[in-house]
Amino acid sequence: MKKTERLADYKLRFIPAGGEKTEIAFSPVGEYEDEFFTVSATDNGFRRTVTVTAKRDVTIEKCTQRGVARAERKSLVLINGYQSWTKTKEYFLSEKEHNVKRLPKPLVRAYAFDRYGDTTFFDYDGKILHGYDVLYVKGGSEFFIFNANYKNAYLVIVVDRKTGEISIRNELDGLTLSAGEDFTVSDYCYSYDYEKGLALFNEFFPKRNIPKILGYTSWYNYYQDINEQIILRDLDALDDRFELFQIDDGYETFVGDWLDIDKVKFPNGLKGIVDKVHSHGMKAGIWLAPFVAEEKSKVFNEHRDWFSFGGEVVKCGANWSGFYAFNLDIPKARAYVEKCLRYYVELGFDFFKLDFLYGVNLPMVAGKTRSMVAESAYDFIRKVLKGKIILGCGATLLNAAGKFEYMRIGPDVSLKFDDIWYMRFMHNERISTKTTIQNTVFRSFMNDRLFGNDPDVFLLRDDNISLSVEQRRALVTVNALLGSVIMTSDDIANYDQAKKAQLDEALNIFRNAHFIGFARRRDLIELKYEIDGEEKSIVYNTKRGIIYDR
């Protein structure tokens, strides 16, 4: 689209109290008034905003606008996934999104594959690409757009794969306004020049200067099979370069029962471990999924009403015994979540990895958009954990901006490069080293702006892993170059000289390299950086999962 072309009108879909679903259209710039709304639409050349004042009680569904830009066949289009784990990359228009709805419905129901992303509230279509809150176009025509209204509504950006037309949808589903109430239904920044658009993004989200941190997590070696002996052994193996030691899932009896430490695995509780971590000069970290509880948990079975949304519980996935979302609008549920978090503060933990955060706004909450629910929930845990370090995971990204120090920006690393073959047909949030390295690259512009990027772990060990030596080298190198927090689950006491040298090299990149930028050329991504006054580059092969030095 050229700047001289006229934008299509905005369309606002809503339901007036006591009425039926209806839609109004109004110009991209100007004032509009009818029996339902007074509307003001502005455009100053780099930001477009629409504010409405309701004249009657209404429930709003969405505000859309077609033809805000156009991509060409040769263009690369960034499609930013819904949450932390969702596949994110630069697409050509010839490439399709994966659609979990194409799987057999009994399989989807049995394993809740449609509950990890946006499948329950976005209508996937093979003719389009769609992403959330930020998109850019490189090559041929250029465009950059990001959501300045993320506290109110997600900005869903849709690309027609045939024509390249880019349209927007402000996700307002469930929002209720009372007569006389004002609300910003759309507000986004844009540029028809990629570099200028990126500069706008960087101005809107100033550099945060978040410290880089090297840490250990127990998950990617033992998963839930941890105990006090394993934890203390791996703690003693770390050297003084490590700044964080994090206990991951497996210490609790059931997910949700955070006040019940497994006495068989940890007969002495966790306080002694926290003290020993501190004696090693490291921060003590703990993993929790504060907004959900599994079906077998005591809290879910004894307080089912805390999980009620209009009389129904909402399943968020099939992990563990299946898990469900707390309704934080229920005071007792909110108080329980706060009590659990404060329990670990009192134990002395410094660092909180908070996982499966998308669960809080998967259910519809009466009167609020999903973005508003996430904003409130993330604000809540930020206040409870004041002064502590938060790493978000499985979260909607812009809602975490300025609230969390670090954020996972890809799915879990898999011990096989692209996980087990049949998992490749599953949801866009599935475990995959292949996907997470690409996410690390394509979300790199968010690093130290929205939060410090967490690209997940590096693994150099030879046992309990199917990644090749070359793939392990690529993983640690890309993570070190583009991450603000990097962790491992290896027992580094078992490293041979070659692995020690590889870790030394990666940590030199992590601490001292300055990332310059990247360029995708089909299956290859060239990453440029500067270190010790010298410009270097590596080429990452996305299909094979290996890097070549240049």
Buried (B, 14 or more C-beta within 10 A) or exposed (E): BEEEEEBBBBBBBBBBEEEEEEEBEBBBEEEBEEEBBBBBBBBEEBBBBBBBBBBBBBBBBBBBBBBBBBBBEEBBBBBBBBBBBBBBBBBBBEEEBEEBEEBEEEEBEEBBBBBBBBBEBBEBBEEBBBBBBBBBBBBEBBBBBBBBBBBBBBBBBBBBBEEBBBBBBBBBBBBBBEEEEEBBBBBBBBBBEBEBBBEBBEEBBEEBEBEBBBBBBBBBBBEBEBBBEBBBEBBEBBEEEBBBBBBBBBBBBBBBBBBBBBEEBBEEEBEEBBEBBBEBEBBBBBBBBBBBBBBBBBBBEEBEEBBBBEEEBBBBBBBBEBBBBBBBBBEEBBEBBBEBBEBBBEBBBBBBBBBBBBBBBBBBBEEBBBBBBBBBBBEBBBEBBEEBBBBBBBBBBBBBBBBBBBBBBBBBBBBBBBBEEEBEEBBBBBBBBBBBBBBBBBBBBBBBBBBBBBBBBBBBBEEEBEBEEBBBBBBBBBBBBBBBBBBBBBBBEEBEEEBEEBBEBBBEBBEEBEBEEBBBEEEBBBBBBEBEEEEBBBBBBBEBBBBEEE
